[in-house]
Amino acid sequence: MSQLAWHKSSFSSDDANRDCIEVAAAPEGLVHFRESDAPDVVAVTTPAKWGAFVKGVKAGEFDGCAL
């Protein structure tokens, strides 16, 4: 995997004790995402599936979910 430019939400703090999701667009057109506290574990999806996930988050489809 080439070096990716990882981004996180502007709502995330720089506090090292707070976890957040980081996302990167890969040259092959896929979307990579990971937890900030486990940067070696990366999941990969398509832009369409990532977009559907983000749309669901914004619509509140995951409100009340806990893992």
N, CA, C and O atoms as CSV, one atom per row, in Angstrom:
chain,resi,resn,atom,element,x,y,z
A,1,MET,N,N,0.856,-1.168,0.000
A,1,MET,CA,C,0.000,0.000,0.000
A,1,MET,C,C,0.901,1.230,0.000
A,1,MET,O,O,1.833,1.329,0.798
A,2,SER,N,N,0.617,2.148,-0.888
A,2,SER,CA,C,1.403,3.373,-0.959
A,2,SER,C,C,1.101,4.257,0.242
A,2,SER,O,O,0.140,4.025,0.976
A,3,GLN,N,N,1.928,5.262,0.428
A,3,GLN,CA,C,1.707,6.222,1.511
A,3,GLN,C,C,0.407,6.981,1.257
A,3,GLN,O,O,0.244,7.586,0.198
A,4,LEU,N,N,-0.506,6.957,2.200
A,4,LEU,CA,C,-1.798,7.619,2.045
A,4,LEU,C,C,-1.845,8.882,2.897
A,4,LEU,O,O,-1.188,8.965,3.935
A,5,ALA,N,N,-2.621,9.856,2.454
A,5,ALA,CA,C,-2.840,11.085,3.224
A,5,ALA,C,C,-4.111,10.888,4.046
A,5,ALA,O,O,-5.216,10.954,3.509
A,6,TRP,N,N,-3.956,10.649,5.337
A,6,TRP,CA,C,-5.079,10.368,6.223
A,6,TRP,C,C,-5.697,11.663,6.723
A,6,TRP,O,O,-4.994,12.630,7.017
A,7,HIS,N,N,-7.029,11.669,6.817
A,7,HIS,CA,C,-7.778,12.843,7.276
A,7,HIS,C,C,-8.771,12.400,8.340
A,7,HIS,O,O,-9.271,11.275,8.314
A,8,LYS,N,N,-9.049,13.311,9.283
A,8,LYS,CA,C,-10.084,13.036,10.279
A,8,LYS,C,C,-11.012,14.232,10.372
A,8,LYS,O,O,-10.687,15.323,9.902
A,9,SER,N,N,-12.144,14.026,10.968
A,9,SER,CA,C,-13.158,15.064,11.083
A,9,SER,C,C,-12.636,16.277,11.844
A,9,SER,O,O,-11.835,16.148,12.770
A,10,SER,N,N,-13.096,17.437,11.446
A,10,SER,CA,C,-12.742,18.654,12.176
A,10,SER,C,C,-13.391,18.652,13.558
A,10,SER,O,O,-13.019,19.459,14.411
A,11,PHE,N,N,-14.347,17.767,13.792
A,11,PHE,CA,C,-14.978,17.641,15.106
A,11,PHE,C,C,-14.123,16.817,16.065
A,11,PHE,O,O,-14.387,16.797,17.267
A,12,SER,N,N,-13.095,16.132,15.541
A,12,SER,CA,C,-12.200,15.349,16.386
A,12,SER,C,C,-11.189,16.283,17.035
A,12,SER,O,O,-10.742,17.258,16.432
A,13,SER,N,N,-10.842,15.965,18.268
A,13,SER,CA,C,-9.834,16.785,18.940
A,13,SER,C,C,-8.456,16.179,18.696
A,13,SER,O,O,-8.337,15.075,18.167
A,14,ASP,N,N,-7.437,16.902,19.081
A,14,ASP,CA,C,-6.071,16.396,18.979
A,14,ASP,C,C,-5.678,15.628,20.233
A,14,ASP,O,O,-4.526,15.219,20.376
A,15,ASP,N,N,-6.625,15.431,21.138
A,15,ASP,CA,C,-6.394,14.702,22.372
A,15,ASP,C,C,-6.064,13.250,22.032
A,15,ASP,O,O,-6.860,12.560,21.395
A,16,ALA,N,N,-4.905,12.798,22.453
A,16,ALA,CA,C,-4.465,11.435,22.139
A,16,ALA,C,C,-5.361,10.378,22.781
A,16,ALA,O,O,-5.342,9.223,22.357
A,17,ASN,N,N,-6.143,10.749,23.790
A,17,ASN,CA,C,-7.018,9.787,24.466
A,17,ASN,C,C,-8.365,9.623,23.778
A,17,ASN,O,O,-9.188,8.823,24.223
A,18,ARG,N,N,-8.604,10.360,22.711
A,18,ARG,CA,C,-9.887,10.267,21.998
A,18,ARG,C,C,-9.686,9.528,20.686
A,18,ARG,O,O,-8.787,9.850,19.909
A,19,ASP,N,N,-10.521,8.550,20.450
A,19,ASP,CA,C,-10.451,7.778,19.209
A,19,ASP,C,C,-11.276,8.469,18.133
A,19,ASP,O,O,-12.270,9.135,18.421
A,20,CYS,N,N,-10.852,8.299,16.908
A,20,CYS,CA,C,-11.644,8.816,15.799
A,20,CYS,C,C,-11.366,7.972,14.561
A,20,CYS,O,O,-10.398,7.213,14.508
A,21,ILE,N,N,-12.220,8.119,13.588
A,21,ILE,CA,C,-12.040,7.442,12.309
A,21,ILE,C,C,-11.223,8.349,11.401
A,21,ILE,O,O,-11.484,9.549,11.309
A,22,GLU,N,N,-10.239,7.772,10.734
A,22,GLU,CA,C,-9.443,8.490,9.745
A,22,GLU,C,C,-9.747,7.883,8.385
A,22,GLU,O,O,-9.969,6.677,8.275
A,23,VAL,N,N,-9.757,8.703,7.361
A,23,VAL,CA,C,-10.107,8.241,6.021
A,23,VAL,C,C,-9.085,8.763,5.017
A,23,VAL,O,O,-8.545,9.857,5.178
A,24,ALA,N,N,-8.826,7.968,3.983
A,24,ALA,CA,C,-7.883,8.361,2.934
A,24,ALA,C,C,-8.377,7.840,1.590
A,24,ALA,O,O,-8.876,6.719,1.489
A,25,ALA,N,N,-8.233,8.660,0.573
A,25,ALA,CA,C,-8.538,8.236,-0.798
A,25,ALA,C,C,-7.271,7.628,-1.384
A,25,ALA,O,O,-6.205,8.243,-1.348
A,26,ALA,N,N,-7.389,6.435,-1.916
A,26,ALA,CA,C,-6.233,5.738,-2.475
A,26,ALA,C,C,-6.146,5.973,-3.976
A,26,ALA,O,O,-7.160,6.217,-4.630
A,27,PRO,N,N,-4.929,5.899,-4.526
A,27,PRO,CA,C,-4.741,6.137,-5.961
A,27,PRO,C,C,-5.572,5.213,-6.850
A,27,PRO,O,O,-5.954,5.606,-7.952
A,28,GLU,N,N,-5.857,3.998,-6.394
A,28,GLU,CA,C,-6.622,3.057,-7.220
A,28,GLU,C,C,-8.122,3.334,-7.178
A,28,GLU,O,O,-8.908,2.596,-7.772
A,29,GLY,N,N,-8.523,4.403,-6.471
A,29,GLY,CA,C,-9.924,4.803,-6.455
A,29,GLY,C,C,-10.732,4.259,-5.295
A,29,GLY,O,O,-11.937,4.501,-5.221
A,30,LEU,N,N,-10.103,3.535,-4.392
A,30,LEU,CA,C,-10.816,2.996,-3.240
A,30,LEU,C,C,-10.684,3.933,-2.046
A,30,LEU,O,O,-9.827,4.817,-2.027
A,31,VAL,N,N,-11.538,3.730,-1.057
A,31,VAL,CA,C,-11.505,4.518,0.172
A,31,VAL,C,C,-10.981,3.625,1.293
A,31,VAL,O,O,-11.498,2.531,1.520
A,32,HIS,N,N,-9.953,4.099,1.988
A,32,HIS,CA,C,-9.382,3.378,3.116
A,32,HIS,C,C,-9.810,4.101,4.386
A,32,HIS,O,O,-9.850,5.331,4.419
A,33,PHE,N,N,-10.129,3.343,5.429
A,33,PHE,CA,C,-10.446,3.978,6.706
A,33,PHE,C,C,-9.933,3.118,7.850
A,33,PHE,O,O,-9.761,1.906,7.722
A,34,ARG,N,N,-9.693,3.794,8.985
A,34,ARG,CA,C,-9.109,3.119,10.138
A,34,ARG,C,C,-9.470,3.869,11.415
A,34,ARG,O,O,-9.914,5.016,11.371
A,35,GLU,N,N,-9.275,3.207,12.547
A,35,GLU,CA,C,-9.420,3.836,13.859
A,35,GLU,C,C,-8.076,4.486,14.189
A,35,GLU,O,O,-7.022,3.903,13.934
A,36,SER,N,N,-8.116,5.677,14.748
A,36,SER,CA,C,-6.872,6.376,15.053
A,36,SER,C,C,-6.033,5.636,16.086
A,36,SER,O,O,-4.808,5.757,16.083
A,37,ASP,N,N,-6.671,4.867,16.973
A,37,ASP,CA,C,-5.910,4.146,17.991
A,37,ASP,C,C,-5.405,2.786,17.507
A,37,ASP,O,O,-4.729,2.083,18.258
A,38,ALA,N,N,-5.718,2.405,16.276
A,38,ALA,CA,C,-5.232,1.153,15.685
A,38,ALA,C,C,-4.874,1.404,14.221
A,38,ALA,O,O,-5.506,0.837,13.329
A,39,PRO,N,N,-3.871,2.244,13.959
A,39,PRO,CA,C,-3.578,2.665,12.587
A,39,PRO,C,C,-3.098,1.563,11.646
A,39,PRO,O,O,-3.095,1.753,10.430
A,40,ASP,N,N,-2.695,0.421,12.186
A,40,ASP,CA,C,-2.242,-0.668,11.317
A,40,ASP,C,C,-3.392,-1.521,10.788
A,40,ASP,O,O,-3.187,-2.350,9.902
A,41,VAL,N,N,-4.592,-1.329,11.317
A,41,VAL,CA,C,-5.769,-2.081,10.874
A,41,VAL,C,C,-6.580,-1.167,9.956
A,41,VAL,O,O,-7.195,-0.200,10.406
A,42,VAL,N,N,-6.568,-1.493,8.665
A,42,VAL,CA,C,-7.199,-0.631,7.660
A,42,VAL,C,C,-8.290,-1.410,6.931
A,42,VAL,O,O,-8.071,-2.539,6.493
A,43,ALA,N,N,-9.455,-0.804,6.808
A,43,ALA,CA,C,-10.550,-1.372,6.021
A,43,ALA,C,C,-10.628,-0.610,4.702
A,43,ALA,O,O,-10.281,0.569,4.635
A,44,VAL,N,N,-11.082,-1.284,3.666
A,44,VAL,CA,C,-11.139,-0.691,2.331
A,44,VAL,C,C,-12.543,-0.889,1.768
A,44,VAL,O,O,-13.142,-1.953,1.929
A,45,THR,N,N,-13.058,0.140,1.110
A,45,THR,CA,C,-14.381,0.065,0.500
A,45,THR,C,C,-14.405,0.900,-0.776
A,45,THR,O,O,-13.431,1.573,-1.115
A,46,THR,N,N,-15.511,0.843,-1.461
A,46,THR,CA,C,-15.674,1.640,-2.680
A,46,THR,C,C,-16.191,3.030,-2.319
A,46,THR,O,O,-16.783,3.211,-1.255
A,47,PRO,N,N,-15.977,4.007,-3.187
A,47,PRO,CA,C,-16.528,5.344,-2.930
A,47,PRO,C,C,-18.051,5.331,-2.768
A,47,PRO,O,O,-18.583,6.072,-1.942
A,48,ALA,N,N,-18.754,4.509,-3.536
A,48,ALA,CA,C,-20.218,4.448,-3.434
A,48,ALA,C,C,-20.656,3.931,-2.063
A,48,ALA,O,O,-21.578,4.479,-1.459
A,49,LYS,N,N,-20.007,2.891,-1.577
A,49,LYS,CA,C,-20.366,2.340,-0.266
A,49,LYS,C,C,-19.985,3.306,0.852
A,49,LYS,O,O,-20.728,3.443,1.823
A,50,TRP,N,N,-18.844,3.974,0.732
A,50,TRP,CA,C,-18.445,4.970,1.728
A,50,TRP,C,C,-19.461,6.117,1.748
A,50,TRP,O,O,-19.858,6.583,2.815
A,51,GLY,N,N,-19.869,6.558,0.580
A,51,GLY,CA,C,-20.858,7.631,0.486
A,51,GLY,C,C,-22.178,7.252,1.129
A,51,GLY,O,O,-22.803,8.073,1.800
A,52,ALA,N,N,-22.606,6.013,0.928
A,52,ALA,CA,C,-23.848,5.542,1.544
A,52,ALA,C,C,-23.712,5.504,3.063
A,52,ALA,O,O,-24.652,5.845,3.780
A,53,PHE,N,N,-22.556,5.094,3.551
A,53,PHE,CA,C,-22.310,5.078,4.994
A,53,PHE,C,C,-22.364,6.490,5.573
A,53,PHE,O,O,-23.032,6.722,6.580
A,54,VAL,N,N,-21.670,7.425,4.947
A,54,VAL,CA,C,-21.657,8.812,5.424
A,54,VAL,C,C,-23.067,9.403,5.395
A,54,VAL,O,O,-23.472,10.107,6.320
A,55,LYS,N,N,-23.798,9.113,4.338
A,55,LYS,CA,C,-25.179,9.599,4.240
A,55,LYS,C,C,-26.021,9.056,5.398
A,55,LYS,O,O,-26.821,9.787,5.981
A,56,GLY,N,N,-25.842,7.791,5.725
A,56,GLY,CA,C,-26.561,7.186,6.840
A,56,GLY,C,C,-26.190,7.804,8.179
A,56,GLY,O,O,-27.052,8.017,9.031
A,57,VAL,N,N,-24.909,8.092,8.363
A,57,VAL,CA,C,-24.471,8.747,9.601
A,57,VAL,C,C,-25.127,10.110,9.729
A,57,VAL,O,O,-25.656,10.456,10.785
A,58,LYS,N,N,-25.093,10.881,8.653
A,58,LYS,CA,C,-25.683,12.226,8.676
A,58,LYS,C,C,-27.189,12.179,8.910
A,58,LYS,O,O,-27.747,13.099,9.507
A,59,ALA,N,N,-27.850,11.125,8.453
A,59,ALA,CA,C,-29.299,10.987,8.612
A,59,ALA,C,C,-29.687,10.420,9.982
A,59,ALA,O,O,-30.871,10.309,10.298
A,60,GLY,N,N,-28.689,10.066,10.786
A,60,GLY,CA,C,-28.976,9.543,12.121
A,60,GLY,C,C,-29.295,8.067,12.164
A,60,GLY,O,O,-29.805,7.580,13.174
A,61,GLU,N,N,-29.010,7.336,11.093
A,61,GLU,CA,C,-29.335,5.911,11.046
A,61,GLU,C,C,-28.587,5.089,12.094
A,61,GLU,O,O,-29.013,3.983,12.426
A,62,PHE,N,N,-27.486,5.611,12.613
A,62,PHE,CA,C,-26.682,4.861,13.577
A,62,PHE,C,C,-26.765,5.440,14.983
A,62,PHE,O,O,-26.066,4.980,15.886
A,63,ASP,N,N,-27.618,6.447,15.175
A,63,ASP,CA,C,-27.785,7.033,16.503
A,63,ASP,C,C,-28.263,5.954,17.469
A,63,ASP,O,O,-29.173,5.187,17.155
A,64,GLY,N,N,-27.660,5.901,18.612
A,64,GLY,CA,C,-28.047,4.916,19.614
A,64,GLY,C,C,-27.323,3.591,19.481
A,64,GLY,O,O,-27.468,2.724,20.342
A,65,CYS,N,N,-26.547,3.414,18.424
A,65,CYS,CA,C,-25.780,2.180,18.255
A,65,CYS,C,C,-24.537,2.238,19.138
A,65,CYS,O,O,-23.894,3.282,19.256
A,66,ALA,N,N,-24.218,1.148,19.734
A,66,ALA,CA,C,-22.999,1.053,20.539
A,66,ALA,C,C,-22.371,-0.300,20.276
A,66,ALA,O,O,-23.061,-1.308,20.125
A,67,LEU,N,N,-21.065,-0.302,20.225
A,67,LEU,CA,C,-20.352,-1.560,20.010
A,67,LEU,C,C,-19.738,-2.034,21.291
A,67,LEU,O,O,-19.092,-3.081,21.317
